[in-house]
Amino acid sequence: MQENSLIGKVLEVATLNIISGKTAEFEAAFKLASPLVTSISGYIKHDLVAGIEKPDQYILLIWWESLDAHMIGFRESQEYQQWKELLHKFFAPDTTVLHYTKKF
């Protein structure tokens, strides 16, 4: 995918703080959960990166065609309910999700 094709698209940036000692279980569950998000209309691509200085912290980057693709298409879907069931039990309370758009 060309980087310029992402201009104007929406980047979901989720800072996932994982309960201490649960990172291996989280990663295994994430592998199961990934196909749930990739099946949603408006999904483009995603990456999960792990913290070096903070090994219990991950950043999830998901590119969407629009904010609605994430907030309505995914968050209001049955797939999201399955996603939550698989993953949310690993999240510490200070997990955050913000949205950005590529300008250049």
C-alpha positions, -999 to +999 in steps of 0.1 A: +000+000+000+014+034-009+017+058+020+000+086+000-031+064-002-036+069+036-039+107+033-073+116+048-078+082+063-083+077+100-057+062+123-069+047+155-042+047+181-049+026+211-025+026+241-031-008+257-017-012+292-018-049+299-022-063+334+012-073+347+021-109+339-006-113+312+013-102+281+018-137+267-019-145+272-028-112+256-006-118+225-022-152+220-057-138+223-048-109+200-038-135+173-073-149+176-090-115+176-072-100+146-094-116+120-124-100+137-112-065+129-099-073+094-133-085+083-150-051+089-159-029+060-136+002+060-107-016+076-074-009+059-045-024+080-032-027+115-001-032+136+005-041+172+038-029+187+052-038+221+069-015+245+106-018+251+109+004+282+073-006+293+069-043+283+033-043+296+023-016+272+013-021+235+003+004+209-024-008+185-025+011+152-055+005+130-061+024+097-098+029+088-114+045+057-134+068+080-142+074+117-176+058+111-160+026+099-144+022+134-171+038+156-201+024+139-190-004+115-168-021+141-179-009+175-215-017+169-208-051+153-210-086+166-173-089+159-166-062+184-184-081+211-162-111+204-131-088+203-140-074+237-146-109+251-112-120+239-091-089+248-106-065+273-100-087+303-062-081+298-065-042+298-055-021+328-079+008+334-057+034+318-060+021+283-068+049+258-081+052+222-077+083+201-081+090+164-059+109+139-058+116+102-028+115+079-020+149+064+013+143+045 
